[in-house]
C-alpha cells in the first residue's frame, strides 16, 4: 500500500511537511514517496494528507495508478470541457 508522486509534481513543498509517516522526500526532478514508509495515512487521518493538499491535479497516484485528485477536481472543470 503506497502512493506515487509523478513528474507533474512542481516541488511546491505543500505535501512534505504534512506526511505523518515522513514518507515524502525531495529528489530530482520532483518529490518522491518511499513505499516502505507510506501507509496512505491509515490510522492517522481519514483522507491522505498529500493528496488533500496537492495543488497539481493528477500528480499523486494510488497503488493502481489512478490519480487521487483527478484532472478537473480542483477547478471543478469537467473532463469534457478540459478535453475540448
C-alpha positions, 0 to 999 in steps of 0.5 A: 500500500503506497502512493506515487508522486509523478513528474507533474509534481512542481516541488511546491513543498505543500505535501512534505511537511504534512506526511505523518509517516515522513514518507515524502522526500525531495529528489530530482526532478520532483518529490518522491514517496518511499513505499516502505514508509507510506501507509496512505495515512491509515490510522492517522487521518481519514483522507491522505494528507498529500493528496488533500493538499496537492495543488497539481491535479493528477500528480499523486497516484494510488497503488493502481495508478489512478490519480487521487485528485483527478484532472478537473477536481480542483477547478471543478472543470469537467473532463469534457470541457478540459478535453475540448 
